[in-house]
Amino acid sequence: MFKRVSGLNLIAASLALIPAFAMAQETQVVKIGFSSPLTGPQASAGKDNQGGLMMAVERLNAQPITVGGKKIKFEVIAEDDQADPKSGVAAAQKLADQGIKAIVGPYNSGVTIPASRVFNDAGIVVATVASNPKITQQGFATLFRVAASDSQLGGKMALYAAKELKLKRVSVIDDRTAYGQGLAEEFSKVAKANGLEVVSKDFTNDKATDFTAILTSIKGKKPDAVFIGGYAPQGGPIKRQMKQLGIDVVLMGGDGICSPEMGRLGGDAIGESVYCTQGGTMLDKAKEGKVFADDYQKKFGRPAETYAVSFYDGMMLIAEAMKKANSVEPKQFGPELAKISYKGVAGQYDFDANHDLKQSPVTVYRFKNGLPVPLTSY
């Protein structure tokens, strides 16, 4: 009798342990990669991107979502790619070696083009904001662009310059990065098609800070505007030096200069004669956009800049695709992402055959008191 009771007690005790063991098995950690410049001239943009991703992950982990019968806990592994192609490839390999299922990033086109090959070979889903058209022309099945391309950003800026600002002559500068070149080429192409004369083309690099020689040459061409294919660390000083040289004309650019960093670097030169474009509709016009901006400000003590919202939406897209596929494996949720129709904070996400957004509205911004202020979606 004693032995029988002991056996029953043992079975009961074993059964009592099963729920606790099952609960422990219910949570699965899924690693998500992040690649952006966290040091160097573009560190402000990289930290902005990282903030958007972390907001998304914190919200998803607080819910949490269930995939394959298990609650998912997302863990972000961040790498500083320094906006440098060589460092970006090393960062990509490091992330791939740590078993990430997806990456939100990279930020720069010059990094994304070589790094995307590493991610493709490892079968990792990529959600990038990098805008060079060549990125999605590589035909990688797991690579998606979650923001506007250069053809949209540069082209819409050119249309606005010709149709709304009624400009006639423009000088173009690019920083020789994949992003800057692609943007300048698209701007120039659409500008010429709409009656704008490109009176000069000059080249710099993404480490330069002195543009006196280029701007002195441009001054002699008497343009109505200067277009910069590059980022705020060049855009800010260019406008400041334009003011010093008495070049009182419009400065235009794409999303790379569409951030408060322009005001910090260009000082009082960054005013209402500076225009830029950014993918997505105006955040302050949509309830979700305003909530996101307010939440970001509260959490980080600084305003969301250019792509925080895209990194946020990119993570939410990945999570939604995992739910639809009922799997955290890229081979399973990648195809679901390709056919997804999702309303994010920045806009509607539907992908074409190249994994570019089918519709990517572009917002034109004008600077006021050193900050980009949305004018219109174009």
C-alpha positions in Angstrom: 0.0 0.0 0.0 2.8 2.4 0.9 4.6 1.7 -2.3 1.4 2.2 -4.4 0.8 5.6 -2.7 4.4 6.6 -3.3 4.0 5.7 -7.0 0.8 7.7 -7.3 2.5 10.6 -5.5 5.4 10.4 -7.8 3.1 10.5 -10.9 1.2 13.4 -9.5 4.3 15.3 -8.7 5.6 14.6 -12.3 2.3 15.8 -13.8 2.5 18.9 -11.7 5.8 19.7 -13.2 4.5 19.5 -16.8 2.7 22.9 -16.9 5.7 24.7 -15.6 8.0 23.0 -18.1 5.5 23.6 -20.9 5.4 27.3 -19.9 9.1 27.5 -20.0 9.0 26.1 -23.6 6.4 28.6 -24.7 8.8 31.6 -25.1 11.2 31.6 -28.0 13.9 34.2 -28.4 14.2 35.5 -32.0 17.3 37.5 -32.9 16.9 40.6 -35.0 19.8 42.4 -36.5 20.4 46.1 -36.8 23.0 47.8 -38.9 23.5 51.6 -39.1 26.3 54.1 -38.4 26.5 54.6 -34.7 29.8 56.4 -34.7 31.2 59.0 -37.1 29.5 61.9 -39.0 26.2 60.0 -39.5 25.9 58.7 -35.9 22.8 60.9 -35.3 20.9 59.2 -38.1 22.1 55.7 -36.9 20.9 56.4 -33.3 17.6 57.7 -34.7 17.1 54.5 -36.6 18.0 52.4 -33.6 15.5 54.2 -31.5 12.7 53.4 -33.9 13.6 49.7 -34.0 13.8 49.5 -30.2 10.4 51.1 -29.8 8.9 48.4 -32.1 10.7 45.6 -30.3 9.6 46.8 -26.8 6.0 47.0 -27.9 6.1 43.6 -29.6 7.7 42.0 -26.5 5.1 43.7 -24.2 2.2 42.1 -26.2 3.8 39.5 -26.9 3.0 37.8 -30.3 2.6 34.1 -30.6 4.2 32.1 -33.5 4.1 28.3 -33.9 2.4 28.0 -30.5 5.2 29.9 -28.7 5.4 33.4 -27.3 8.1 35.3 -29.1 10.7 37.5 -27.4 12.6 39.6 -29.9 16.3 40.4 -29.1 18.1 43.1 -31.0 21.8 42.6 -32.0 23.2 45.9 -33.1 26.2 46.5 -35.2 27.9 49.8 -36.0 28.6 49.7 -39.8 30.2 53.2 -39.7 28.4 54.1 -43.0 31.4 52.3 -44.6 31.0 49.4 -47.2 33.9 47.4 -45.8 32.8 47.8 -42.2 29.2 47.1 -43.3 30.2 43.7 -44.8 32.1 42.8 -41.7 29.0 43.8 -39.6 26.8 41.7 -41.9 28.9 38.6 -41.5 29.0 39.1 -37.7 25.3 39.3 -37.6 24.8 36.3 -39.8 27.1 34.2 -37.7 24.9 35.0 -34.6 21.8 33.4 -36.1 19.6 36.4 -36.8 16.4 35.7 -38.6 16.0 39.2 -40.0 17.7 42.6 -40.1 16.2 46.1 -40.1 18.9 48.1 -42.0 21.4 48.9 -43.3 20.8 52.6 -43.7 23.3 53.6 -46.4 23.1 52.4 -50.0 26.8 52.0 -50.2 26.7 49.6 -47.2 23.5 47.8 -48.2 24.7 46.8 -51.8 27.6 44.6 -50.6 26.1 43.6 -47.3 22.9 42.4 -48.8 24.9 39.6 -50.6 26.0 38.3 -47.2 22.5 38.4 -45.9 21.2 36.7 -49.1 23.7 33.9 -48.9 22.7 33.3 -45.3 19.0 33.4 -46.1 18.2 36.3 -43.8 15.3 38.7 -44.4 16.3 42.3 -44.9 14.1 45.4 -44.5 16.2 48.3 -45.6 15.6 52.0 -46.1 18.6 52.4 -48.5 17.4 54.1 -51.6 19.7 53.3 -54.5 17.6 51.5 -57.3 20.3 48.9 -57.8 19.6 47.4 -54.4 16.4 45.7 -55.3 17.5 45.0 -58.9 19.8 42.3 -57.5 16.9 39.9 -57.4 17.4 38.7 -53.8 14.3 36.9 -52.6 14.6 38.0 -49.0 15.5 41.7 -49.5 12.8 44.4 -49.2 12.9 48.2 -49.4 10.6 49.7 -46.8 11.0 53.3 -47.9 11.1 55.4 -51.1 13.8 54.8 -53.8 16.1 57.4 -55.3 13.9 57.6 -58.3 11.0 58.7 -56.1 13.1 61.0 -53.7 15.2 62.7 -56.4 12.5 62.8 -59.0 9.9 64.3 -56.8 12.3 67.0 -55.6 13.0 67.9 -59.3 9.3 68.0 -60.1 8.7 70.3 -57.1 11.6 72.5 -58.1 10.3 72.9 -61.7 6.6 73.0 -61.1 6.2 74.8 -57.7 9.4 76.8 -57.2 9.6 77.6 -61.0 13.4 77.3 -61.0 15.3 77.3 -64.3 19.0 76.7 -63.6 20.5 74.2 -61.1 23.9 73.1 -60.0 24.3 69.5 -58.8 26.8 68.2 -56.2 27.1 64.5 -55.2 29.2 62.8 -52.5 30.2 59.8 -54.7 28.4 57.4 -52.4 26.0 54.9 -53.9 23.2 56.9 -52.3 24.5 60.4 -53.3 25.2 59.4 -56.9 21.8 57.6 -57.4 19.9 60.5 -55.9 21.8 63.1 -58.0 21.3 61.1 -61.2 17.5 60.7 -60.7 17.2 64.4 -59.8 19.1 65.5 -62.9 17.2 63.1 -65.2 13.8 64.4 -64.0 15.0 68.0 -63.8 16.0 68.0 -67.5 12.8 66.3 -68.5 10.9 69.2 -66.9 12.8 72.1 -68.3 15.4 72.6 -65.7 18.9 73.2 -67.0 21.7 71.5 -65.1 24.4 74.1 -65.4 27.2 72.2 -63.5 27.9 68.8 -61.9 30.5 68.6 -59.1 31.7 65.8 -56.9 32.9 65.6 -53.3 33.0 62.8 -50.7 31.1 61.9 -47.6 34.0 62.9 -45.3 34.6 66.4 -46.7 33.8 69.6 -44.8 35.3 72.4 -47.0 33.4 73.1 -50.2 34.9 76.5 -51.0 36.4 75.6 -54.3 33.3 73.8 -55.6 31.0 76.6 -54.5 33.2 79.3 -55.9 33.0 77.6 -59.3 29.3 77.2 -58.9 28.9 80.9 -58.1 30.2 81.8 -61.5 27.5 79.6 -63.2 24.7 81.7 -61.6 22.3 78.9 -60.8 18.9 79.4 -59.2 19.5 76.5 -56.9 22.1 73.9 -55.7 21.1 70.2 -55.3 23.2 68.0 -53.0 23.2 64.3 -53.3 24.5 63.4 -49.9 23.9 63.7 -46.2 23.5 66.4 -43.5 27.3 66.3 -42.5 27.9 67.8 -46.0 24.6 69.6 -46.6 24.9 71.7 -43.4 28.4 73.1 -44.1 27.6 73.5 -47.8 24.7 75.9 -47.0 26.8 77.7 -44.4 29.6 78.2 -46.9 27.2 79.3 -49.6 26.0 82.1 -47.2 29.7 83.1 -46.6 30.3 83.3 -50.3 27.2 85.3 -51.0 25.5 82.5 -53.0 21.9 83.4 -52.0 20.0 80.6 -53.7 17.9 77.6 -52.8 19.6 74.4 -51.5 17.8 71.1 -52.2 18.4 67.5 -51.3 16.8 64.2 -50.5 16.2 62.4 -47.2 19.9 62.4 -46.4 19.6 66.1 -45.5 16.1 66.0 -44.2 16.9 66.1 -40.5 17.7 68.4 -37.5 21.3 67.6 -38.1 21.3 70.1 -40.9 20.4 72.9 -38.5 23.0 71.8 -36.0 25.8 71.8 -38.6 24.6 74.7 -40.8 23.6 77.2 -38.1 21.6 80.2 -39.1 22.2 79.4 -42.8 19.6 76.6 -42.6 16.4 78.5 -43.2 13.5 78.7 -45.6 15.7 78.4 -48.7 16.5 74.8 -47.9 14.2 72.0 -49.2 14.4 68.2 -48.9 12.3 65.2 -49.6 11.5 62.2 -47.5 9.5 59.0 -48.1 6.1 58.7 -46.5 3.2 61.0 -45.8 3.3 63.8 -43.3 3.3 62.3 -39.8 1.6 65.2 -38.1 -1.4 64.8 -40.5 -2.1 61.2 -39.3 -3.1 60.3 -35.7 -0.7 57.3 -35.7 2.2 59.6 -36.8 1.6 62.2 -34.1 1.4 59.5 -31.5 4.6 57.9 -32.7 6.4 61.3 -32.7 5.2 62.1 -29.2 6.1 58.6 -27.8 9.6 58.8 -29.4 10.2 62.3 -27.9 9.1 61.1 -24.4 11.2 57.9 -24.6 14.5 59.4 -25.9 14.2 63.1 -25.1 14.8 64.1 -28.7 12.6 64.3 -31.8 12.4 61.4 -34.2 14.4 62.3 -37.3 14.2 60.9 -40.8 13.9 57.1 -40.6 13.0 56.2 -37.0 9.5 55.6 -38.2 10.6 53.4 -41.1 12.7 51.2 -38.8 9.7 50.9 -36.5 7.4 49.9 -39.3 10.1 47.6 -40.8 10.2 45.6 -37.5 6.4 45.5 -37.3 6.2 44.2 -40.9 8.6 41.4 -40.1 6.6 40.4 -37.0 3.3 40.5 -39.0 4.9 38.2 -41.7 6.0 35.8 -39.0 2.5 35.6 -37.6 1.0 35.1 -41.1 3.5 32.3 -41.8 3.2 30.9 -38.3 7.0 30.6 -38.4 10.1 32.6 -37.5 12.1 30.9 -40.2 13.0 33.3 -43.2 12.1 30.6 -45.8 8.6 30.6 -44.4 7.9 34.2 -43.5 9.8 35.8 -46.4 7.2 34.8 -49.0 4.5 36.2 -46.6 6.3 39.5 -46.5 6.4 39.6 -50.3 2.6 39.5 -50.5 1.8 41.5 -47.4 -0.6 44.4 -47.3 0.1 46.4 -44.1 -0.9 49.8 -42.8 2.1 51.2 -40.9 2.7 54.5 -39.2 4.6 56.0 -42.2 2.1 54.7 -44.8 0.8 51.6 -46.7 3.2 48.7 -47.3 2.6 46.6 -50.5 5.6 45.3 -52.4 6.1 44.9 -56.2 7.9 42.1 -58.0 11.3 43.7 -57.1 10.3 44.2 -53.5 10.0 47.9 -53.8 7.0 49.7 -52.4 4.2 49.9 -55.0 3.1 53.2 -53.6 5.6 55.4 -51.8 4.4 59.0 -51.3 7.1 61.6 -50.9 6.8 64.6 -48.6 8.6 67.8 -49.4 10.0 69.7 -46.4 11.2 73.2 -46.0 13.5 74.2 -43.1 12.4 76.7 -40.5 14.5 77.6 -37.5 16.9 74.8 -38.4 14.3 72.1 -38.5 12.5 70.4 -41.5 8.9 71.3 -41.6 6.6 69.3 -44.0 5.0 71.3 -46.8 3.1 68.8 -48.9 3.0 65.2 -49.9 3.9 65.1 -53.6 
